[in-house]
Amino acid sequence: MDSHGGMCTRDPRDAADDGFGHLSPGEFDASFTADMPRLRRRLLALTGNPHDADDLLQETYLRLSRRARARTLTPQQHPYAYTCTVALNLLRDSWLHPSRREHTTDRLPEAGWDGGLGSYEASATTLALLSVLSPKEAAAVILVDLEGLTHDTAGERLGAHRGTVQRNRMRALAKMRAALTR
């Protein structure tokens, strides 16, 4: 079909193109940007909704751009047709798996702003719990649980063996649980 139909057809401009595989990421961006209005019109005809068409266009760009930057995008004889195929596959996937789609609502979330009180209370509770610990136990909890370090990395920072860090952390967590139940 032509540009008004639902199928992607070969464009005469594609014949002179080497395909995406030989493009640098910057050249890929320029090529995609040049075809973007035409692709958006096609997606708008398929979805019937400009917002869905824009979302699909963005998803298509992100998928192809990731491949172009990783240099895993294979050379295409007809890059625009390939781009259309990727977009149609994404659209088909959204139809087959509706749970993956975003759902709009006219209601705002119920979470209200508390003026920072919740954050302050969390900080105060954390400091109160850490104050019942020994310095070594507190350091183990801070590095492993709050900073997200491994036991090995925390041990290196503290100048202790990973087993010592684990033991201090376990004692600390037990003390903190006991303090919370009181």
Residue, then its C-alpha position, 0 to 999 in steps of 0.5 A: m500500500d502507499s503512504h496512506g495505507g497500513m503496510c510499510t512499502r519501499d521508498p525510492r530514497d531507501a535504494a541509495d542508502d547503505g542501511f542502518g548497519h553502516l551508520s554511526p550513532g549520529e548518522f543513525d539519529a539523523s536518518f531516523t529523524a529524517d524519516m520520523p514525520r513519515l513514520r509518525r503519520r503511518l503510526l497515527a493511521l494504525t493507532g488512531n491516537p496521536h499520543d499512542a503514535d508518539d509513544l510507539l515512535q519513541e519506543t521504536y527509536l529507543r529500540l533501534s538506537r540501542r542497537a545502533r549504539a551497541r553496533t549490533l544493528t545489522p545492515q538493512q537494504h531498506p532501512y525505512a521498511y525495517t523501521c516500520t517492521v520494528a514499530l509494527n512488532l512493538l504495536r503488535d506486542s502491545w496488543l498481545h500483552p495489554s498488561r504491559r501498556e500504561h493505563t491512563t486515569d482521570r484520578l490523581p494519586e492519593a499520596g499527599w505532601d506532608g511537608g517533609l515530615g515523613s522524611y524527617e521521621a524516617s531520619a530520626t527513627t534511623l538515627a535512634l536505631l543506630s544509636v543503640l548499636s556499637p560503632k562497628e555494628a553501626a558501620a556494618v549496617i550503614l555500609v551494607d544496608l544503607e550504602g548497598l556495599t557487599h560484605d567484602t567491600a565493607g570489610e575492605r573499607l573497615g579494615a576487617h574480614r568479611g565474616t566480621v562485617q557479617r557478624n557485626r551486621m547480624r548482631a546490629l539487625a537483631k538489636m534493631r529488631a528488638a528496639l523496634t518491638r519495644 
